[in-house]
Amino acid sequence: MNKEINIFWFRRDLRLDDNIGFYEALNGDYPVLPIFIFDKEILEKLPKNDARVNFIFNTLQSMRKTLQKEHNSSLAIYSGTPIEVYKEIINEYNVNTVYTNHDYEPYALQRDEEIKKLLNDNNISFKTFKDQVIFEKNEIVKADGNPYVVYTPYMKLWKKTFDSNSLNIFSTNSVLHNLIEHTRLPNVTLQDIGFITSDQNISDYDVTPTLIANYEDTRNFPAKNGTSHLGPHLRFGTVSVRKMVKKAIVEKNEIFWQELIWREFFMQILWHFPETVTKAFKPKYDNIKWRNNESEFKAWCEGKTGYPLVDAGMRELNKTGYMHNRVRMLVGSFLCKHLLIDWRWGEAYFAEKLHDYELASNIGNWQWVSGSGVDAAPYFRIFNPTTQIQKFDKNHGYIKKWVPEYQELTYPKPIVEHKAARERCLQTYKSALN
């Protein structure tokens, strides 16, 4: 029989350093085979030029090269369903333990249960670790054990519980010699997994002291380059959340720190309430009679609503895979409240387009703008898409960039009149909620 090995399974943690599960695997008793699986179940739902798949692919190739060049090892990259791939691996290797990091989304939990059963049936241990968050599951809950559904008390207890002195950074460099020695492990091409090169790129993140110092003053203005672009990197784990929290503390920036806590708030909400993937957190909101006008939805998707700030956001999203967070709130509110289109339609469109798409935050934020979620804005708070320009894009810098024709005769007339849409929304919500 082949020599006994352990496996580390990369998923949402695409980095070699400060990766807890990887660190634990490398400190085990057997050489480590690192693997990644391009999951067919996930891939077949995505556009063939998906920039996120390109990003994952390029990141993996870079990690693979580092391991080959510096550690006489590699990274085995497979394609298929995880069950199929594990059957293949078990057949080829004498596996003692599979190590990986926790994933909290409903599909991931179900997948991991299936893998755990397969491994148990073959007398292989399955060990998972907390890596992509500081606090998870039931770690920050009320005194009676119930989850928080309002952000501020959750955030306060999160900070009170957090001890910066015990925030460990896990250095894997000292244990990388425990990888298996094999530089020619399985690999795939983009074409092998059915994808093509994307014309969009996922930009590097910016957490320089200057950006963090100015974060509070610049983050709300889409014409300024005042956000970190950390989203996709936290989503795919190319950056460690521990290092980012440490940075927020070192730079003494509460707002930047609190944005990282929002992410964990939504993740624990999804873990406690998995039904919110398809149902309103506040069940009454599922009684709303959405208009769901398909031609209006198309106009919203294409950035042709006749409201320049809404259209700028949608065009930025379509072109780049990114949209400024302040503008996300406006376009979401506009879809649900001005057009009375179901938040689930918007959530699905963002899921397809956003580079930093993350299920918990996407659902949390869409339910927030529609009024149906935890800690949501009251339903009668309806953003005025014209006065928002005055507040956040006074000089029209953002609008000019994405909607250069906004003052031309060719620019569409507003799809709906604000005052009339507001009244219609209040009426519709009121009758559903009473």
N, C-alpha and C positions, 0 to 999 in steps of 0.2 A: 504493500500500500504506500501511496505517496506520503511524504513528510507532513506532519500535522501543521495546520496554519489557522490563524484567525482572519476574519474579514472586517474591513471597515467600509461601510456603505455610505458614500457621499450622497446627500440629497439637497437640502436647503442650506448648505454649509460649505460652499465651494472655495475653501481656502485651506492652506496647509498649516498656518499658524493660529494659535489661540482657538483651537477647535476641540472641545472637551471630549467628545466621543472618540475622535481620532487619537487624542493624547492617551486616553484610557486603553485603547486597543494596542497602541505602541508600547504601553507599559505592561502588557499581558505576557504570558509565558511562551507564546509562539510567534513566528514571523507573520507579518501582516500583509495581506493582499488587499490593496485599496480598489474599490469598484464604484462605478456609476452606471445607472440604468436609464436609458432614454425610454420612458414608459409609454408604450403604444396607446394605452388607455387615455393618457393625457394628450399625446401628440396629435391623435387623429381629430381632435376638436379644434385645432389651431390652423390659422392661415399658413400656407406653405412658405411664405417669406417672413415668418414671424421673427422680429428682431430679438425677442427674448431667447428663442431657441438658438439663434446665432451667437448670442452673448454667452449662453451656457456652454455651447460647443467650443467657442474660442477660449473661454476660461479653462475648460478641461484640458484642451490641447496644451495650453501654457503650463498648467500644473504637471501634466504628463512629461513635458520637456524638462522641467525643473527636477523632477524625480529621476529621470533618465540620466541627466547630465551630472547632477550633484550627488546622487545617492544610489546609483547603479540599480535602480528599480523603475517602476512605471505606475500607470493607473490603467486598470482594465475597464474599458468602456463597452457596454453591451446595449443592445436594442431589443425590445420585445416587452412582454408583460413580466412584472417582477417574479411571478410564480414560475413562468417558463424558464427565466434566466437562472433562478435559484436551483431549479431541478438540474439544469445543465452544469452549474458550478459544483453542486454536491456530487454529481457523477464524476467530475474531473478531479476534485481536490478532497483531501481528508480534512474537513473543517471542524474545528473545536467550538468556536464561538463567533457569532456575527455581532459586531458593534455598530451602533448608529446613533443619531441624535433624534430627540422627540420631534414629531410633527403633529400638529393639533387639528388639522382640517378633517372634516368628516370622511372624505375619500381616503386620506392618508391613514386614519385610524383603522378603517376597515381593511385596507391593504396590509397594514402591519400585523393585524390579527391573523390574516391568512398566511403571511410569511412565518409568523411565530409558530403557528400550528404545523406547517410543513417542516420547519426546523426541529421542533420538538419530536415529531414523528421519526426524525432521523438522528435523535439524540444530540442535537446541536443547540447550544444555548443562544439566547437572543437578548442582548443587553442594550438598553437605550438610555440616553442622557439628556439633561436639560442644557441647551446650548444657545438657542436663538432668542432667548428672553432672559431677563434677570429674575422675574417672578412668573410663575405659571399656575394654571389650574386653580387649586384651592389655597394658594399661598397668601393671597391678599383678599380676605373676605371679612364680612362684618363679624361682630362678636358672637352672633348666633349661628355663624357658619354659612349664612346665605351670601351669594355674590353681590358685590356692589353693582348697581345699574345707573349710578350717577358718577361722573368722572371725578369731580373735585374731592369728595371724601376718599375715593379710591386712591387718587394721586397723593393725598396727604398721608394715608397709611403706608403707601408704597415708599414714600420718602422716609417716614419714621422707621420703617422696618429695615430699610436699606442701610448697610454699614460699608462705607467706602473702604475701610481698612481691611475688610475681608473679601474685597473684589480681586480675585486672582486672575492673572493673565497666564494662560497655559502655553508655555513655550514647547513646541514640538521638536525644535531643532536638535535638542540633546538626545532625542530617542528615535530619530529617523533611521538610525542604523538597524532598527528592528523591522524594517520593511523586507518583503521577500526580494531576493536578488533575481531580477528578471526584467530586462529592458524591452522585451517584445511582447507585452501583454496585448490582448485583443483591443482593437480600436475600430471606430466607424468614421465614415465621412458624412457630411451634411446630406449628400445625395442618398446614402444608405438608409437614412432615417426619413427620406421623402421630403427634404426641405431644400430651399435655394437661398442664396445670399440675399440678405435684406438690404434695402436702400436706406434703412434707418440705423443709427448707432446709439448704443446706451452710453451716455456721457460719464466721465469720471466724476466722482463726488468731490466736494470742496468743503473741508472742515478746517480751513486755515484759521488761525486766531482772529484775523481781520473779519472774515465772514461771520464767525460766531459772535464777535464783539458787536457787530452791526446788525445782528440777526433780527432783533426786536424792531429796529427802525426800518429795515428794508424788506422784510419777508412778505408784507402785504401788498407790495406794489409790483405788478407783473412786468412792468417795463424795466425794472431793475434786476440785475442778476444777484438776487439776495437770498436765494435758497441753496441748500446744501446738495441737492440731487442725490441724497443718500438712499432714497426709496428702493430702487432696484437692487442696490448693493446689500441692503438689509434683507430684502426679499429672497435673494439667492445666496446670501451668506458670504459674499466676497469680502465683507467687512465684519468684524466682530462687534456685537452690541456692547460687550463689556468695555472695549476700547473707546467706543463712542460715548458711553456714559461717563467714563473716566475723563474724557476730553471735556465734556460739558461741565464736570465738577472743577477740573483744573482751570478752565476759562471762566468759571463762576457765572455761567449763563443759565438762569432758571428757565427761560422760555424754550431754549433749545433742548434742555433736559426734559421739560414737560411734554414736548412733542414726541420724544422717545417713549414716554410713559403712556401717551394716548394710544400708541401702537399696541402696547401690552394690555391696555384696558379693553380694546376691541377684541384682542385675541382671547382673553379670558371670557368675554361675553359669548363669543362663538363657541368656545369649549363648553360653557354652562348651558347655552341655548342653541344647540345645533339646528333646531327647526327654523331659526331666523334666516337660513340660507334662502328659503322660499316663502316664509310667512312673516308677516309684520310682528315685531316684538310686542306691540300693543294690538291684540287681536281685532279690536273694533275697526282699526284702519284697513282691515281686509274687506270691510263693507263699502269702501269708497267706490263709487261708480266712475271708473276711469273712462275718459273719452277714447283714448288709444287710437287717435286719427293717424293712419299710416303715412299720409303725405306730409303731415306736420312733423311727424317723427323723422322722416327723411330730410326735411328742411333743417331740423335741429342737428341731425348727424352731419350734414354737409356744411353747416355754418352759414345758412341762408335764411335766418329768421327775421332779418331786418333790424335786429338789435345788435349794434356793433361789438359790445363787450362779450356777449354770448357767442356771437359768430367767431370772434377772434380766438376764444378759448377752444371752440370745436375745431377750428382750422389748425391751430397749433397742435392739438391732439392728433389729428389725422396725418399731419405732415411729419411730426417728430416723435410721437408716442409719449409725449409729456404734456401736462397742462398745469399751469400755476395753481397752487392750492386755493387761493382766494377766488380765482375764477371758477374752479371746480364747484364751489358752493353755489355760485350764481347760476351756472348752466344746469346744475342739478335741480335747484329750486325752480328755475324757469320751466324745465321739462315737466316736473310734477305739478306745479301750482299754476303756472300760466297756461300750459297746454293740457293739463290733467291727463298726463300719460303715466302709466304705472312705473314706479321706481325700478321695478325689476327689468324693464326694457333698457333703461339707462345703465343699470348695473351690468347687464350683459354686454352692452356696447363698450363700456369702459374696460370690462374684463378682456375683451378682444384687443383693445387698442393700447391700453396703458402699459408702459414698460415696468412700472412699479406696482402693477396690479397684485394685490394681496387680498385674498378672500375676506378675511375678517374686517380689515379696514374699509374695503370697498362696500361691503354690505352695511357696516356700521355707519359710514358716511352717507350712503344713499338713503338709508332709513332715517338718518338725522335730518336731511334736507326735506324729506317727504313728511316728516313729523311723526313717523310710525315707530321710531326706534328708541333705544335707551337714551336718556339725557337729551332728548330731541328738542329742537326749537319748537315753540308752540305753533300749531297749524296756522294761526292767523298772522305769523311773522312771514311776510312775503317780500323778498328782495325786489326793489324797484331797479330794473336793469339799466335805466337811464341815469338815476342819481348815483348808482354805484360807480359810474364812469367818473363823476365829479370827485368821489371819495378816493378812488384807487388808480385812476388813469387820467388825471386831470389834463395833462398835456397831450393825451392821445398817442403817446409813444408806442404802447402795446397794440392799440387798435390800428395805427398806421402801418405797423409791421405786418399784421396778419389780415387786415381788411383794407387794403390801400384804396379801394373804390368806395369807401363808406360815405363819401360826400357826393358821389357821382349819381347821375340819373339812372345808371344801370344797377345801382344797389337796390335790393328788394325792399318793398314797403314792409313795415312791421307786420308779422304774421298774425298778431293779435294786439288789441289795444290794451294797454296796461291796466287802466282803471276797470274796464269791463271784465278782463281776465281775473283780476283780483276779486271782484264781486262774485263771479261765477265760482271761483275756487272756494271762497268762504261759505257760500251756499251749499256746494257739493259736500264739503267736509262736514259742515254742521249737520246736514241731514243724515250722513253716514254714522256720525259719532253720537247722536242723541238717541 
